[in-house]
Amino acid sequence: MPIRHCIVHLIDKKPDGTPAVLHARSEELPESSAIENMLADLNESYNAKQGKAWGLFHAESGAHPFSGWLKEYLEGGKDFTAFSRVAVEHLQKLMEESNLSVGGHVLFAHYQQGMTDYLAIALLHHSEGVAVTEQLDVTPSRHLDLGQLHLAARINVSEWQNNKQSKQYISFIKGKNGKKVSEYFRDFIGCQEGVDGPGETRTLLKAFSDFVESEDLPEESAREKTKTLVDYASSQAKMGEPMGLEELSELIDEERPKAFYDHIRNKDYGLSPEIPADKRTLNQFRRFTGRAEGLSISFEAHLLGSKIEYDEEAGTLIIKGLPTQLTDQLKRRN
């Protein structure tokens, strides 16, 4: 993961309402294994975060100047240090206006992963711990707590520059229940939500369930394809990458690699060619299946407790909202 540029500034802001003080670094951080390890750990922590959102920049304006500064830097009008300095000064101003925020170290890192350029921005805090010295003494130690990452964003610079139609080249930590504490950071980046990750993931899973039903697959085959989907989506989420529908279709059915993709397009589910995987939604998508004496039952785990009730003592299932196709058959039988 080649690191093009990296710098850290400090905004010292206490929760007692005193003015924030900026301690800005005057030059980039030199290349080192420590920087590489920190950025790798940061990416791992960021990718594992649930509750992220995906979006795009607002139009550049006085209220949202960040995209203009980034463009100027990428075009050579500003060097990386100058870009990060004007950006962190803007963040300091927004932080002053937010009574909910405390300061921290602000990381800006422009790096390359594969053929793609990214810009990562994160507000980092320290944790107190202990360390053992070479003399075997126990001493207090402070370290960056990358596991407690609450304010961070990652911009896919390559996609922003090359795909003008994209609405998901920025990802950012949304905060639990949309907390206002994260709003000023989102305003600092100047981004808006462009893709509903949970909604898109639910739609994809609905399309997959419809596909499995329309194909009338054997139980074991349906389980295998479900596992393939969940494994692929989870893997992409772990890397911080979106799911490609064509790639997913090829994995689901190697003999008919276009079958699932064509099903999505023909039924017009309105899905983008690439969608971000929402881990919470994926975790709910597990199928309970069973077959015995002419009876076959299969349903998604998230329906348990809503459309499907299980009485363990009686050994019964109560199913609400039966499929129309099934009810029509039952009516004709009666």
C-alpha positions, -999 to +999 in steps of 0.1 A: +000+000+000+022+029-013+017+060+008+020+092-013+016+117+015+008+116+052+006+143+079-009+146+114-021+178+131-034+183+166-065+202+176-064+207+213-100+212+225-113+204+259-149+196+267-151+226+291-158+250+263-124+267+261-113+277+226-097+251+204-060+255+198-044+242+166-009+227+166-002+222+129+027+202+116+049+222+091+059+193+069+048+158+058+057+127+078+087+109+064+082+073+051+086+047+079+073+013+088+055+029+118+034+050+094+027+020+072+016-001+102-006+027+116-024+032+082-029-005+078-044-007+113-065+023+107-079+008+075-086-025+092-105-007+120-123+015+096-134-014+073-147-033+104-169-003+115-206-008+112-229+022+106-209+037+077-226+057+050-217+062+013-221+094-006-207+122-027-196+158-024-220+187-021-214+213-048-184+234-039-194+265-019-184+287+010-202+262+033-186+232+016-151+243+005-132+210+011-137+195-024-123+227-040-092+225-019-088+188-027-091+194-064-066+222-062-041+199-044-046+171-069-041+195-098-009+208-083-021+242-071-014+233-035+011+209-020-002+183+004+009+201+036-008+234+025-039+214+016-041+197+049-034+230+068-063+249+052-085+218+057-076+214+094-082+251+101-117+247+086-122+216+108-110+236+139-136+263+131-164+238+128-153+220+159-154+253+178-191+257+168-199+222+180-204+219+217-205+181+214-169+176+202-135+173+218-102+176+199-076+151+188-050+143+163-062+148+127-047+124+102-046+131+064-032+102+043-031+100+005-023+064-005-027+039-032-043+005-030-040-015-062-047+009-090-069+032-068-060+064-050-076+071-016-076+100+008-083+090+044-091+115+071-096+106+107-098+122+141-077+100+164-075+098+202-052+082+227-057+056+253-038+053+286-020+020+292+011+005+306+043-009+290+073-029+303+107-012+296+139-029+287+148-028+323+116-047+331+100-017+348+063-011+344+056+024+331+026+044+319+022+044+281-001+063+257-010+049+223-034+057+195-067+039+201-076+029+165-102+006+178-123+035+191-127+052+157-157+075+156-150+103+131-134+093+099-139+093+061-123+078+031-125+093-004-120+071-035-101+098-054-098+078-085-136+072-087-143+108-080-121+120-108-130+093-134-167+085-127-188+116-127-220+096-123-209+079-091-228+086-059-206+065-035-170+076-038-170+088-002-176+066+028-178+080+063-187+068+098-223+079+103-224+075+141-248+054+161-284+065+155-271+094+134-256+112+164-251+150+160-215+146+172-206+133+137-226+159+117-199+186+119-173+161+106-196+152+077-201+189+070-163+194+071-159+169+043-189+184+026-205+151+017-241+139+014-255+104+014-259+091-021-264+054-016-285+037+011-262+009+020-287-011+042-315-005+018-294-016-012-282-047+006-318-056+016-329-052-021-300-074-032-310-101-007-346-098-018-335-102-055-314-133-045-344-149-026-366-143-057-339-158-079-336-189-057-374-193-057-377-188-095-350-214-102-367-239-079-332-250-066-327-280-044-322-273-008-285-280-007-278-259-038-298-230-023-277-232+009-245-232-011-254-202-032-266-183+000-232-190+016-214-178-015-233-146-015-228-139+023-191-149+021-184-126-009-203-097+006-186-101+040-152-103+023-158-071+003-171-053+035-139-064+053-118-048+026-139-017+025-149-024-011-184-025-027-200-057-041-199-060-079-231-076-092-215-091-122-187-106-101-213-119-076-233-135-103-203-153-116-195-167-082-231-178-075-233-199-107-201-207-125-219-227-152-243-198-159-223-167-147-249-142-161-280-159-146-283-139-114-272-106-130-297-110-158-324-118-132-316-085-114-317-065-146-348-082-161-368-076-129-356-040-126-347-040-089-331-006-094-297-017-081-264+000-090-237-022-107-218-019-074-233-015-040-218-012-005-224-042+017-241-035+050-228-059+076-258-056+099-282-065+072-260-094+061-258-108+096-296-110+096-296-130+063-294-166+072-319-192+060-336-218+082-344-248+060-360-282+066-376-310+046-395-341+058-425-363+046-434-341+016-430-308+036-403-283+026-398-251+046-372-224+040-372-188+053-347-160+061-337-156+097-348-120+099-384-131+094-384-150+127-404-130+153-422-109+127-438-129+099-429-162+114-434-173+151-419-204+165-434-222+195-407-245+208-429-264+233-457-271+208-432-276+179-452-254+156-445-225+132-471-197+126-466-181+092-481-147+085-484-131+050-484-163+029-471-159-007-499-151-031-489-180-053-494-204-024-528-189-013-541-191-048-533-228-050-550-234-016-581-215-027-583-236-059-579-268-039-608-258-016 
